[in-house]
Amino acid sequence: MIFEKVREIICEQFDVDEESVTLDTDIREDLDADSLDMVDLVMSFEDEFKIEVPDSAIETVKT
């Protein structure tokens, strides 16, 4: 499933256990992500899922 792959990417990037990442996880708050972390994360999603996310959407990513 998509969530499992997204969680895998998040866990790898933030070096956390899978149990730490749920559908309710706020990446900025719960994982202490800053703006550079978010850009790196979105780039990982873009590479993995072969998509393009507009820069303006990065600021709104929460989970």
DAJOVEN-V428652 format. One record per helix or strand. SS is the DSSP state (H for helix, E for strand). FROM is the first residue (numbers start at 0). TO is the last residue. Records with the same first field share a line. If there is no record, write none. Layout:
# DAJOVEN-V428652
SS->FROM-TO, FROM-TO
This chain:
# DAJOVEN-V428652
H->1-13, 17-19, 26-29, 34-48, 54-57
